[in-house]
Amino acid sequence: MSSDSSFRQTKQELRAEVRERRAGLDHALRMRKSLAIEKTVVATTEYEQAACIMLYASSHDEVHTFSLIEKALADGKVVVLPRMAAGENLEPHVVEDTTELRRNRYGILEPLETAPRASLGDVDVAIVPGVAFDERCNRLGMGKGCYDKLLPRIEHATRVGLAFEEQMVESVPCEEHDSRVDVVVTEKRVLHCR
């Protein structure tokens, strides 16, 4: 087995382990933890000063983001969500209401194709999902590389990963193409790595 395939297997095993831990959280506990994460995010200077925030529509057992999206809209922020485009690339679209979202081929809610495009240069804070994070703000995604392609395009923005403590690991295996975040917020702590 080559070192590349061994490395990929290590990532796949870590993904499976962390996803199992995350799936083990019951709905009520997941929602309480998500609310604690949301309260921490909206109390940050970065959130308060941001005019434009990129978020993601949570799915399955991820940190719930819909109330955070609604809060940002109510606070008068320009809210941008990614939409899957050709080549597994994420394109930013402005969202004014969560009822404007539809499921893509992976079952993830995203803006309609007709939603206004946003400029990545306008994004002040980008809140992104991940399967696992470590204390150096390394991020392990789902394995398609969508956010690894997006994050370098928004290095000017504060890039924030949301995670439950169950998603924190000692070390995320990283390759050259893997992108870190600047901050990780869990229900118990905030890690700054910028």
URJO-V42440 format. One record per run of one state. SS is the DSSP state (hx for helix, st for strand, lp for the rest). FROM is the first residue (numbers start at 1). TO is the last residue. If there is no record, write none. Layout:
BEGIN
SS_FROM_TO ; SS_FROM_TO
END
This chain:
BEGIN
lp_1_2 ; hx_3_23 ; lp_24_26 ; hx_27_42 ; lp_43_44 ; hx_45_49 ; lp_50_51 ; st_52_55 ; lp_56_65 ; hx_66_74 ; lp_75_77 ; st_78_84 ; lp_85_85 ; hx_86_88 ; lp_89_89 ; st_90_95 ; lp_96_97 ; hx_98_100 ; st_101_103 ; lp_104_108 ; st_109_111 ; lp_112_116 ; st_117_117 ; lp_118_119 ; hx_120_122 ; lp_123_124 ; st_125_128 ; lp_129_131 ; st_132_133 ; lp_134_138 ; st_139_140 ; lp_141_145 ; hx_146_154 ; lp_155_157 ; st_158_162 ; lp_163_164 ; hx_165_167 ; st_168_168 ; lp_169_182 ; st_183_185 ; lp_186_189 ; st_190_192 ; lp_193_194
END
